[in-house]
Each structure stands twice: as structure tokens, then as C-alpha cells.
Amino acid sequence: MLKWAIIFFVIAIVAAIVGFGGIAGAATNIAYVLFVIFLILAVIAFLRRAT
């Protein structure tokens, strides 16, 4: 999950440099959502491991 978030973040940076603002914004939103899902799943995993 984190791998995909990083990939979409890199796509957003490249698209922004090239000048594709719409694609950069969409890739940024996707990366953000994937990162939040990763954080939620990581917290759940750590809590399950602790008990």
C-alpha cells in the first residue's frame, strides 16, 4: 500500500513538472488516500500485535 502511495506521489511530481496540473492533482489525491489507508492499517496491525 505504501509502495503505491509513493508511486502515485512520484507521478504527481513528474506531472506537475511537465505541466499537467489536472493529472498531478488527481495523482496527489490518490497518493493521499492510499497513505491514509496505509496508516490506518498499520495502526490496527500494531494494536493487534500489542494485545
C-alpha positions as CSV (number, residue, x, y, z in Angstrom):
1,M,0.0,0.0,0.0
2,L,2.8,2.4,0.9
3,K,4.6,1.5,-2.3
4,W,1.6,2.5,-4.4
5,A,1.3,5.8,-2.5
6,I,4.9,6.6,-3.2
7,I,4.5,5.7,-6.9
8,F,1.5,8.0,-7.3
9,F,3.3,10.8,-5.4
10,V,6.2,10.5,-7.9
11,I,3.7,10.5,-10.8
12,A,2.2,13.7,-9.3
13,I,5.6,15.4,-9.1
14,V,6.6,14.5,-12.6
15,A,3.2,15.6,-14.0
16,A,3.5,18.9,-12.1
17,I,6.9,19.5,-13.5
18,V,5.8,18.7,-17.1
19,G,2.7,21.0,-16.6
20,F,-0.2,18.6,-16.4
21,G,-1.9,20.1,-13.4
22,G,-5.1,18.0,-13.5
23,I,-3.2,14.7,-13.6
24,A,-0.9,16.0,-10.9
25,G,-3.8,16.9,-8.6
26,A,-5.5,13.5,-9.2
27,A,-2.4,11.6,-8.5
28,T,-1.8,13.6,-5.4
29,N,-5.3,12.8,-4.1
30,I,-4.9,9.1,-4.9
31,A,-1.5,9.1,-3.1
32,Y,-3.0,10.8,-0.1
33,V,-5.9,8.3,0.2
34,L,-3.6,5.3,-0.1
35,F,-1.3,6.8,2.5
36,V,-4.1,7.3,4.9
37,I,-5.4,3.7,4.3
38,F,-1.8,2.5,5.0
39,L,-1.6,4.4,8.2
40,I,-5.0,3.1,9.4
41,L,-4.0,-0.5,8.6
42,A,-0.6,0.0,10.3
43,V,-2.2,1.3,13.5
44,I,-4.6,-1.6,13.5
45,A,-1.8,-4.1,13.0
46,F,0.3,-2.6,15.8
47,L,-2.7,-2.6,18.2
48,R,-3.5,-6.3,17.3
49,R,0.2,-7.2,17.9
50,A,0.3,-5.4,21.2
51,T,-2.6,-7.4,22.7
